[in-house]
Structure formats: structure tokens, C-alpha cells
Amino acid sequence: MIQAARSGDATARARVLAELQDPWFRVCLSLLGRRDLAREATQEAAMRCLRQLPGFAGQSQLRTWAIGIAINVCREMRRKGPAISRPLLIEPAQRPDVRAETVERQLWLRQLIEALPARQREAIVLRFFEDLSLEETAQAMSCALGTVKATLHQALRALRQRIPEPIEERV
Amino acid sequence: MSELREQLRGLRAGYQAIDYPGDLAAEILSDRRPILLYASWSALAAVAAIVAVVLLLNVPRRGADSVPMAPVHSVLADDALRPIPSLPEIPTGVSLVPPSMQEYGTLAPVPPSYQSFSLPAFPSFPTSSN
């Protein structure tokens, strides 16, 4: 499919976009915080992806490479656009088996992630929400593996320092 | 896995529930590209028209103003600056009255020009009888 898309096959390109649209939109929404901006960033990432697809060397997964494009688009939009105060729009899972305390802690954790610096937030989103490996996270963020490790370490430490203790531990 | 990582994994369920609101392939491959193509061609045509108008408006004035003139070398310039020579002095002690004939003695008589005039003989032309 990738080879056909690289050679310009319209059906293959449509399949590539259909496969990538949800990861792109999730990443963009997590980093930009507004659905309209996330949709615009997703479309821009798709356009760039189609333009750069003939030069895709296949050294990484297509999904990782494509998420890297979306990350760059979001960075550019953050630089050009107004400051985004609440960049992460993750709703906690509404399941009957999830305790109210867990939902409360997830809400709190979400707010803490929103308050992280942009690079740390990117690393958290890619590593824990998109479930990329450390190497893939580094490729998507266009930085070295050591940089990703350090960034994740700083982000997790910041979250641990601020996250409230469980109720049973507080009592 | 630490408790924090477990909580992050717990948030992942809500994250994965987010979907793109629409059909990206249909938007990009069918709608946006012709619009962008049309917009880019329109912009190109507008720029070309503006450039043409600007060139047309500027060509006559630019021609009158900016065509370099060949340097004019005046031949008269050096002569005009040359000083006028002074007038020669009038000789003194020279009589303006013509001298009388006695001062030259007798002159040889000049024969009249008609006496020394003679025509050469006419050449003989060949005749048909010879």
C-alpha cells in the first residue's frame, strides 16, 4: 500500500489517509487543545504527508513518520498562533467499573499534563497515549533518544511531585 | 510499572476514543486540492496582471528618464575658450600715397596683347576621297 501511495495511486493514498487521520487528530488535539485547530493541523499534516511521501525512505514506521509531521505542524501553529492555555482534551474513561476516585485522579492527572511544557507534553502523549516506543518517540519528535529519555524523566518527575496521594494513603 | 504509569495508561482509553470528525481522504483528495489548485492559478494570474500593468505604466516614463544619453563632446568648446589674438600693429613711416613714375625710370613698352596672339593651324581632316 505504501509503495502504491508513493507512486501516486489515489486509492492507496486514500487508504493511507484513512489509517492516519485518527492518530493525527488525537495528537493535534492533545497538543493544540481546540478541535478546529486540530482539524486544520490534521489537514495540513495530510497535505505534507502526501507531498513528502515519495521521499519516505521507510526507515521508520509510516505511522511514526506521519505523527512526526503532525508534531511539526503543531509546533509551527503554536509558534504562530495565540497561546493555548488548555491543550489536552482527554476525557476520562466513563465506565461503570471505574471508581469515582479513579475518575477524579484521572481528571487531576489530565490537568497536570496540561500544565507541562510543550516538549514534555509531546513526549507523554506519544509515549503513553500513542504507545510509541522510546525510539519511535525520538523519531517523531525529531530528537535524540537520550533527549526523549531526559524529557520523559522530567515530565514524570513533575507529575509525581504534583499528583495527589491516594485517599487511603492520605488518611 | 509505577502507579503513575498505570494512571497514564488509564487515561489512554479516553484518548483513544477521539476520532477525526469527518473523512480526511475525501477532504484532501477530492475537495481541497482543486480549490488549492484553482486558488494558486488565480493568484498567479493576478500577480501576472499586476506586473503587466505596472510595466505598462512605467515604460514611457522610464524610457524618457532613464535612457542614458551619449556624452556630447563639443568641438567648439576648446576654441571658444582660446583667447582672441591681439590686432597687428599699424606700421609707421609708410606713405599711403603711391610713388610717382619718375622714381621707377622708364618702363619697357608692353606690346598689345592682340599682336602676339596667333592661332595654330587647323589640322587637316581625312576625306573620303583618300
Interface residues (C-beta under 8 A of the other chain):
Chain A: A10 R13 A14 R15 L17 A18 L20 Q21 D22 W24 F25 R26 L29 S30 R35 R39 T42 Q43 A46 M47 L50 L89 I90 E91 P92 A93 R95 T102 R105 Q106 L109 R110 I113 I124 V125 F128 F129 D131 L156 L159 R160 I163
Chain B: L4 R5 Q7 L8 R9 G10 L11 R12 A13 G14 Y15 Q16 A17 I18 D19 Y20 P21 G22 D23 L24 A25 A26 E27 I28 L29 R32
